[in-house]
């Protein structure tokens, strides 16, 4: 009789430890397959010495496809005081893994075209500037709702100049399902 009670207690203890973990894994895989997210990013553009600060929103579909839009402001560099907008697409491979490779592209627009002279003084003209670029990076997701990423962006702008940017971002996701 004692053995059966002891066995029942052991089984009950194991179920209370294993069952929630299994339910958490099922919830993790289904709830963040499709998600909305908010993203904050800071970047550095070496050629122009710009430091863009950005806030954005996006949506994840099928666990890996992400479309996003951001608005930003440049407090320092050639494009100082300019606001801008960015839209993009990326694929975030390895869903539900801690480390996720990122590949994608973006299009950005600024209201003016700015550069600097030989002495480093910025000069601007009223012609809008557009940027077309590809992105590659990595995002670390310690939990499905939090991601920390670093991204390298390379492309060309409408000036025409080559464009490069290194970015750090944090992403907060809310499940759709």
C-alpha positions as CSV (number, residue, x, y, z in Angstrom):
1,X,0.0,0.0,0.0
2,X,2.8,2.4,0.9
3,X,4.6,1.7,-2.4
4,X,1.5,2.5,-4.5
5,X,1.1,5.8,-2.7
6,X,4.8,6.6,-3.1
7,X,4.5,5.7,-6.8
8,X,1.4,7.9,-7.2
9,X,3.1,10.8,-5.5
10,X,6.2,10.4,-7.8
11,X,4.0,10.3,-11.0
12,X,2.0,13.3,-9.9
13,X,5.2,15.3,-9.2
14,X,6.7,14.4,-12.6
15,X,3.5,15.5,-14.3
16,X,3.4,18.8,-12.6
17,X,7.0,19.5,-13.8
18,X,6.8,18.0,-17.3
19,X,3.2,18.9,-18.4
20,X,3.6,22.7,-18.0
21,X,6.9,22.6,-19.9
22,X,5.2,20.7,-22.7
23,X,2.3,23.1,-22.8
24,X,4.8,26.1,-22.8
25,X,6.6,24.6,-25.8
26,X,3.2,24.1,-27.7
27,X,2.2,27.6,-26.8
28,X,5.6,29.0,-27.9
29,X,5.4,27.3,-31.3
30,X,1.8,28.3,-32.1
31,X,1.5,31.8,-30.6
32,X,4.5,33.5,-32.2
33,X,4.1,31.9,-35.7
34,X,2.2,35.1,-36.7
35,X,2.9,38.2,-34.6
36,X,2.9,42.0,-34.6
37,X,6.0,43.7,-33.3
38,X,7.4,47.0,-32.3
39,X,11.0,47.8,-32.9
40,X,13.5,50.5,-31.7
41,X,16.8,50.9,-33.5
42,X,19.9,53.0,-33.5
43,X,22.4,52.9,-36.4
44,X,25.6,54.5,-37.7
45,X,26.1,55.5,-41.4
46,X,29.9,55.9,-41.7
47,X,30.1,57.9,-45.0
48,X,27.8,60.7,-43.7
49,X,28.6,60.2,-39.9
50,X,24.8,60.0,-39.4
51,X,23.3,58.3,-36.3
52,X,19.7,57.5,-37.3
53,X,17.3,56.8,-34.4
54,X,14.2,54.8,-35.4
55,X,10.9,53.4,-34.1
56,X,8.8,51.0,-36.1
57,X,6.1,48.4,-36.4
58,X,5.8,45.2,-38.3
59,X,4.1,41.9,-38.8
60,X,5.5,38.3,-38.9
61,X,3.8,35.7,-41.1
62,X,4.4,31.9,-41.4
63,X,7.1,32.2,-38.6
64,X,9.8,33.7,-40.8
65,X,8.4,36.5,-43.2
66,X,8.5,40.0,-41.7
67,X,7.3,43.2,-43.2
68,X,8.0,46.4,-41.3
69,X,8.0,50.2,-41.4
70,X,9.9,52.7,-39.4
71,X,10.1,56.5,-38.9
72,X,13.3,58.1,-37.7
73,X,15.2,61.2,-36.9
74,X,18.9,62.0,-37.4
75,X,20.3,64.1,-34.5
76,X,23.9,64.2,-35.8
77,X,25.9,63.9,-39.1
78,X,25.4,65.3,-42.6
79,X,21.6,64.8,-42.4
80,X,21.3,66.4,-39.0
81,X,17.7,67.4,-38.1
82,X,16.1,65.4,-40.9
83,X,13.3,62.9,-40.3
84,X,12.9,60.0,-42.6
85,X,10.8,56.9,-43.4
86,X,11.8,53.3,-44.1
87,X,9.9,50.2,-45.3
88,X,11.3,46.8,-45.6
89,X,11.0,43.0,-45.8
90,X,13.2,40.4,-44.1
91,X,13.2,36.7,-43.6
92,X,14.1,35.6,-40.1
93,X,15.3,32.0,-40.4
94,X,15.2,29.3,-37.7
95,X,11.9,30.1,-36.0
96,X,11.7,29.4,-32.3
97,X,15.5,29.2,-32.0
98,X,17.6,31.6,-29.9
99,X,19.8,32.7,-32.8
100,X,18.0,33.7,-36.0
101,X,19.8,34.8,-39.2
102,X,18.1,37.8,-41.0
103,X,18.1,38.6,-44.7
104,X,16.1,41.2,-46.5
105,X,15.9,44.6,-48.1
106,X,14.7,48.2,-47.5
107,X,13.7,51.4,-49.2
108,X,14.2,54.7,-47.3
109,X,13.3,58.3,-48.1
110,X,14.7,61.6,-46.8
111,X,13.2,65.0,-47.6
112,X,16.5,66.5,-48.6
113,X,19.8,65.4,-50.1
114,X,22.8,66.3,-47.9
115,X,26.5,65.8,-48.1
116,X,29.6,67.4,-46.7
117,X,32.4,69.5,-48.2
118,X,36.2,68.8,-47.8
119,X,36.1,70.6,-44.4
120,X,33.3,68.4,-43.2
121,X,30.6,71.0,-43.3
122,X,27.2,69.6,-44.3
123,X,25.4,71.1,-47.3
124,X,21.8,70.2,-48.4
125,X,19.6,70.7,-51.4
126,X,15.9,70.4,-51.6
127,X,15.9,67.2,-53.7
128,X,14.5,64.2,-51.8
129,X,17.0,61.3,-51.3
130,X,16.0,57.7,-51.7
131,X,18.0,54.6,-50.5
132,X,17.7,51.1,-51.8
133,X,19.6,48.4,-49.9
134,X,19.9,44.8,-48.9
135,X,20.3,43.7,-45.3
136,X,21.9,40.8,-43.5
137,X,22.1,40.3,-39.7
138,X,21.4,38.1,-36.7
139,X,18.8,38.3,-34.0
140,X,19.1,36.7,-30.6
141,X,15.7,35.8,-29.2
142,X,16.0,34.6,-25.6
143,X,12.2,34.5,-25.5
144,X,9.7,34.5,-28.4
145,X,8.6,38.1,-27.5
146,X,12.0,39.7,-27.3
147,X,14.7,40.0,-29.9
148,X,18.1,41.8,-30.0
149,X,19.6,42.2,-33.4
150,X,22.5,43.6,-35.3
151,X,22.1,44.3,-39.0
152,X,24.5,45.4,-41.8
153,X,22.8,47.3,-44.6
154,X,24.5,47.9,-48.0
155,X,23.0,49.6,-51.0
156,X,22.9,52.8,-53.1
157,X,21.2,56.1,-52.7
158,X,19.7,58.4,-55.4
159,X,22.6,60.9,-55.1
160,X,24.2,58.4,-56.4
161,X,26.5,57.2,-53.6
162,X,27.1,53.8,-52.1
163,X,25.2,53.4,-48.8
164,X,26.2,51.5,-45.7
165,X,24.8,51.3,-42.2
166,X,25.3,49.2,-39.1
167,X,22.3,48.9,-36.8
168,X,21.4,47.7,-33.4
169,X,17.7,47.0,-32.6
170,X,15.4,45.6,-30.0
171,X,12.1,43.9,-31.0
172,X,9.0,43.2,-28.9
173,X,6.5,40.8,-30.4
174,X,2.8,40.1,-29.6
175,X,1.3,36.9,-30.9
176,X,-1.6,37.0,-33.4
177,X,-2.7,33.4,-32.7
